[in-house]
Amino acid sequence: MKIARFCGIVRKFAAKYVLASMKRYIYALCITLSSVFLYTSCLNSDSTEVTVYDDMAITGFSVSKINRYIHTTSKSGADSVYKKELTTLPTFSIDQIQYKIYNTDSLPNDCDLNHVLAAISTSSYSGGVYVKSLTSDTLWVYSSTDSIDFSQPREIRVFNNTYEKYRTYEVKINQHQVETDKILWESMPTDSYPVDNTKAKWEEAAANAGLGKFIGFGTKEGYAFNVDGTQIMVSKDEGATWEPDNIDGDISTLPKQNIAFVSYPFLPNEYTDYQLMAGTTEEGEITCSIWRKIAEYAEGSQACKWVQLPVEQYNRYYLPAMVGFSLVRFHGYILAIDSNKIYSSRDNGITWRTLDMFPLPGDSETYFYHVEAITDAEGALWFKDLDTNNVWRGVLVE
């Protein structure tokens, strides 16, 4: 009886074990069959697709490095050339209709366009960017670290993500064809020389008041010497009345001949003019006597005085005595222009230098005896030979 009962228990345990094992095997078999089915479907089905995008485009173009080769001439006349990087890099426009890339502000003509590092960005679904050879149909892969020859327009292609299609852009870097950072002079008709009617009115007012040499005028004040040239007179009502102006210094060093004057806005303060006067005190002097007045017109401003800018012994860059010269403000410089050369100052008349960027008009054999210079409302510089009435207009090509 016990043996029969024991055999029954064994049979029930064996049945449960076999059933559980079969369940595990059936589950594993189903997983395996499913995997095989899915794998076979992936291999034999056309449902796997690669999305093709056709919005390939260059979305950004800039240059990261351009070298300049600048020509200089030493005091001894020796020529030399030195290399420096272009500090103000150009901005480029992208015409997505005509597929042209270009800069509107031309680069200086001393820039090396044969070796330019460019940065190119594309739309998110674009493929590679390639540069076409200048001499063949060969394409080479663009790299931001490889220089490109932009001495002539270049063809650049951007492909779509499957490299089945591409779009072609023409990239042109515009460059001045004339020497830059230098005045470019153009001969003009005599009657085109600007006439300063305001100056003429001030001169007439000073003469009617019985004053001596007229000096110049600013925004709200005009200046002239008294009859004997020992005092600066000022008018604040367009020449109707005149009174002695404030002078802080030795009046014996006031300019008495070859007097030039310029007035311009004094940028640190609003409603303020910087008046600069230069000339010689007597025959045989080697330097100009330079005086300045900072005239403030704002309400509550204190009275301003004329003061002399001293010529220190260590200052080698003084303004030498000049005959019949003009003072003008031009592109941030103060220019002193006579028949022989042009001196320039960047510090409001304290130091003066001759620069290659400011040559006189004409060629090396042209000589002037009596000249006059002025700037117009557009900022151009005008030069007139008073003996021949020949006129030139100068612009600074930057």
C-alpha positions in Angstrom: 0.0 0.0 0.0 2.8 2.4 0.9 4.6 1.4 -2.3 1.6 2.2 -4.4 1.1 5.5 -2.7 4.7 6.4 -3.2 4.5 5.6 -6.9 1.5 7.9 -7.3 3.3 10.8 -5.8 6.3 10.2 -8.1 4.0 10.1 -11.2 2.4 13.5 -10.2 5.8 15.1 -9.6 7.1 13.8 -12.9 4.0 15.1 -14.8 4.4 18.6 -13.3 8.1 18.7 -14.1 7.6 17.6 -17.7 4.8 20.1 -18.2 7.0 22.9 -16.8 9.9 21.9 -18.9 7.8 21.8 -22.0 6.4 25.3 -21.3 10.0 26.6 -21.1 11.0 25.0 -24.3 7.9 26.1 -26.1 8.5 29.7 -24.9 12.1 29.6 -26.1 11.0 28.1 -29.4 8.5 30.9 -30.0 11.1 33.6 -29.3 13.6 31.9 -31.6 11.0 31.5 -34.4 9.9 35.2 -34.0 13.5 36.3 -34.2 14.1 34.3 -37.4 10.9 35.6 -38.9 11.8 39.2 -38.2 15.3 38.8 -39.4 14.1 37.2 -42.6 11.6 39.9 -43.1 14.3 42.6 -42.8 16.5 40.9 -45.3 13.8 40.3 -47.9 11.5 43.4 -47.4 11.9 46.8 -49.2 10.4 48.7 -46.2 13.9 50.0 -45.0 14.4 53.4 -46.8 17.0 56.2 -46.7 15.4 59.7 -46.6 16.9 61.9 -49.3 17.0 65.6 -48.7 17.4 68.2 -51.4 17.8 71.3 -49.3 21.6 71.4 -49.6 22.8 75.0 -49.2 25.7 77.1 -47.9 24.3 79.1 -45.0 27.4 80.9 -43.8 30.7 82.1 -45.3 33.5 84.0 -43.7 37.2 84.3 -43.9 39.3 83.5 -40.8 42.7 84.7 -42.0 44.0 87.0 -44.8 47.6 88.3 -44.9 48.6 91.7 -46.1 52.0 92.6 -47.6 52.6 96.3 -46.8 55.1 98.4 -48.6 57.0 101.0 -46.6 59.8 103.5 -47.3 62.4 104.3 -44.6 63.8 107.8 -44.0 66.8 106.8 -46.1 64.6 106.0 -49.0 65.0 102.2 -48.7 62.0 100.1 -49.7 60.8 97.2 -47.6 57.7 94.9 -47.4 56.4 93.3 -44.2 53.5 90.9 -43.6 50.6 91.3 -41.2 47.2 89.9 -40.8 44.2 91.8 -41.9 42.6 93.0 -38.7 39.1 94.0 -39.9 37.8 90.9 -41.8 35.1 91.5 -44.4 31.4 90.5 -44.1 30.0 88.3 -46.9 26.5 88.2 -48.4 24.9 85.0 -49.8 22.5 85.3 -52.7 20.4 82.2 -52.4 18.7 82.9 -55.7 21.7 83.4 -58.0 23.9 81.3 -55.7 26.6 83.9 -55.4 28.7 84.8 -52.3 30.6 88.1 -52.2 31.8 91.0 -49.9 30.4 94.4 -50.5 33.3 96.3 -48.9 36.4 95.7 -51.0 39.6 94.6 -49.3 42.8 96.6 -49.5 44.8 95.9 -52.7 47.8 94.6 -50.6 45.8 91.6 -49.3 47.1 88.1 -50.4 44.0 86.4 -51.9 46.1 83.4 -53.0 46.1 81.9 -49.5 42.8 82.5 -47.7 41.4 80.5 -44.9 37.6 80.3 -45.2 34.9 79.1 -42.8 31.9 77.5 -44.6 28.7 76.3 -42.9 25.8 74.4 -44.6 22.2 73.4 -43.9 21.7 70.5 -41.5 20.8 67.9 -44.2 23.6 68.9 -46.6 26.5 66.5 -47.4 30.1 67.4 -48.2 31.5 70.7 -49.5 33.9 70.6 -52.4 36.1 73.2 -54.1 36.5 73.0 -57.9 40.0 73.4 -59.4 40.8 76.6 -61.2 42.3 74.6 -64.1 40.2 71.4 -64.4 37.0 69.7 -63.3 38.8 68.2 -60.3 37.1 68.6 -57.0 38.8 68.5 -53.6 37.2 68.4 -50.2 36.9 71.7 -48.4 38.8 72.1 -45.1 38.8 75.1 -42.9 42.5 74.6 -42.3 43.5 74.5 -45.9 44.1 77.8 -47.7 42.1 78.5 -50.9 43.2 80.7 -53.8 40.5 83.4 -54.2 42.5 85.6 -56.6 39.7 84.9 -59.0 36.1 83.7 -58.5 35.8 80.1 -57.2 33.2 77.4 -57.7 32.2 75.7 -54.5 29.7 72.8 -54.5 27.6 71.5 -51.6 26.1 68.0 -52.0 22.9 66.6 -50.5 23.1 63.8 -48.0 23.2 61.0 -50.5 25.7 62.8 -52.8 23.3 62.3 -55.7 22.7 66.1 -56.2 24.7 69.2 -55.6 24.3 73.0 -55.7 27.0 75.3 -57.1 28.0 78.6 -55.6 30.3 81.2 -57.1 32.5 82.9 -54.4 34.1 86.2 -55.2 36.3 88.2 -52.8 36.3 91.8 -54.0 39.5 93.8 -53.7 40.5 97.3 -54.5 42.5 97.6 -57.7 44.3 100.7 -56.6 46.6 101.2 -53.6 44.6 101.5 -50.4 45.2 103.5 -47.2 46.2 106.3 -49.4 44.6 109.4 -50.9 43.5 108.9 -54.5 43.6 112.2 -56.3 41.4 113.1 -59.3 41.8 116.1 -61.5 38.7 118.2 -61.5 37.3 121.3 -63.3 38.4 124.6 -61.8 34.8 125.7 -61.1 34.1 122.5 -59.1 36.3 123.7 -56.2 33.9 124.2 -53.1 33.1 127.8 -52.2 32.8 128.4 -48.5 30.0 131.1 -48.3 29.9 131.0 -44.5 33.6 131.9 -44.3 33.1 134.7 -46.8 30.3 136.2 -44.6 32.5 136.0 -41.5 35.4 137.7 -43.4 33.1 140.5 -44.5 31.8 141.0 -40.9 35.4 141.2 -39.5 36.4 143.7 -42.2 33.3 145.8 -41.5 34.2 145.8 -37.8 37.6 147.3 -38.6 39.5 144.2 -37.4 42.8 142.7 -38.6 43.2 139.3 -40.2 40.3 137.0 -40.0 41.2 133.6 -38.3 38.3 131.3 -38.6 34.9 130.2 -37.2 33.3 127.3 -35.4 29.8 126.3 -34.7 28.8 129.5 -32.8 31.9 131.7 -32.7 34.1 133.5 -35.1 37.6 134.8 -34.5 39.8 137.6 -35.9 42.9 139.5 -34.8 42.6 143.1 -33.8 44.3 145.7 -36.0 47.8 145.3 -34.6 47.6 141.5 -34.2 48.1 141.4 -30.5 44.7 140.2 -29.4 42.2 137.6 -30.6 38.7 139.0 -30.9 35.6 136.8 -30.8 32.0 137.2 -32.0 29.1 135.1 -30.8 26.4 136.7 -32.8 27.5 136.0 -36.4 29.8 139.0 -36.6 27.5 141.7 -35.3 29.6 142.5 -32.3 33.2 141.6 -31.3 35.0 141.5 -28.0 38.5 140.4 -26.7 38.7 136.6 -26.2 40.3 134.9 -23.3 43.9 134.1 -23.7 46.0 132.1 -21.3 49.7 132.5 -22.3 52.2 134.8 -23.7 50.5 136.8 -26.4 53.8 137.6 -28.0 53.9 134.0 -29.3 50.5 134.4 -31.1 50.9 133.6 -34.8 51.3 136.7 -36.9 51.8 135.4 -40.4 51.0 132.3 -42.5 48.0 131.6 -40.2 45.8 128.5 -40.7 42.7 127.5 -38.7 40.4 124.5 -38.3 37.4 123.8 -36.2 35.8 120.4 -35.6 33.5 118.7 -33.0 35.3 117.7 -29.8 34.0 114.2 -29.4 34.4 113.7 -25.6 31.8 116.5 -24.9 28.6 117.4 -26.7 28.1 121.0 -27.9 31.8 121.5 -28.0 34.3 122.6 -30.7 38.0 122.0 -30.8 39.5 125.1 -32.5 43.1 124.9 -33.7 45.2 127.8 -35.0 48.8 127.6 -36.3 51.2 130.0 -37.9 54.6 131.7 -37.4 55.4 134.6 -35.1 58.4 136.0 -37.1 60.6 135.4 -40.0 63.2 132.6 -39.8 61.4 130.4 -37.3 61.6 126.7 -37.8 58.4 125.7 -36.0 54.8 126.7 -36.1 53.2 128.3 -33.0 50.1 126.3 -32.3 47.2 127.5 -30.2 43.9 125.7 -29.3 40.6 126.6 -27.7 38.0 124.1 -26.6 34.8 126.1 -27.0 31.8 124.8 -25.0 28.3 125.9 -25.9 26.1 124.0 -23.5 24.1 125.9 -21.0 26.1 126.6 -17.9 29.5 126.1 -19.6 32.4 128.1 -18.3 34.3 130.6 -20.5 37.1 128.9 -22.4 40.5 130.2 -23.1 43.1 130.0 -25.9 46.2 128.1 -24.8 49.5 127.4 -26.6 50.5 123.9 -27.3 54.1 123.8 -26.2 56.9 122.3 -28.4 58.8 120.2 -25.9 62.5 119.7 -26.5 62.1 115.9 -26.7 59.3 116.2 -29.2 60.8 115.4 -32.6 57.5 115.5 -34.3 56.7 119.2 -34.3 55.0 121.1 -37.1 57.7 123.0 -39.0 57.2 126.5 -40.2 55.0 126.4 -43.3 54.2 129.1 -45.8 50.6 129.7 -47.1 49.3 126.5 -45.7 45.8 125.1 -44.8 44.6 123.1 -41.8 41.8 120.6 -42.5 40.3 117.7 -40.7 40.2 114.5 -42.8 39.3 110.9 -41.7 40.2 111.6 -38.1 43.5 113.3 -38.9 44.4 117.0 -38.8 46.3 117.8 -42.0 48.6 120.8 -42.5 49.0 121.2 -46.3 51.4 123.5 -48.0 53.1 123.6 -51.4 55.7 121.0 -50.4 54.1 118.3 -48.3 51.3 117.2 -46.0 51.8 116.8 -42.3 49.3 114.9 -40.2 48.3 114.8 -36.6 46.2 112.2 -34.7 46.4 113.9 -31.3 44.8 117.3 -32.0 47.9 119.1 -33.0 50.5 117.9 -30.5 52.6 115.7 -32.8 52.9 115.8 -36.6 54.3 113.4 -39.1 54.5 112.9 -42.8 52.8 109.7 -44.0 52.9 107.8 -47.3 49.1 107.8 -47.2 48.9 111.6 -47.6 50.8 112.5 -50.8 50.3 115.8 -52.7 48.5 115.5 -56.1 50.4 115.2 -59.3 53.6 113.3 -60.0 57.0 113.6 -58.5 57.9 116.4 -60.9 54.9 118.5 -60.0 55.7 121.5 -57.8 53.4 124.0 -56.3 54.1 127.6 -55.0 50.8 128.8 -53.6 48.1 126.3 -52.6 44.8 126.1 -50.7 42.9 123.1 -49.3 39.4 122.4 -48.0 37.1 119.6 -47.2 33.5 119.4 -48.5 30.3 118.2 -46.9 30.9 114.6 -48.0 34.3 114.5 -46.4 36.4 114.7 -49.6 39.6 116.7 -49.6 40.1 119.4 -52.2 43.4 120.9 -53.3 43.8 124.0 -55.5 47.0 125.4 -57.1 46.4 129.2 -56.7 48.9 130.0 -59.5 47.3 127.8 -62.2 43.8 127.3 -60.8 44.3 123.5 -61.2 42.0 121.6 -58.9 42.1 118.0 -57.5 39.7 116.1 -55.4 41.1 113.5 -53.0 39.4 110.5 -51.4 41.1 108.1 -49.0 40.8 104.5 -50.3 40.6 102.3 -47.2 
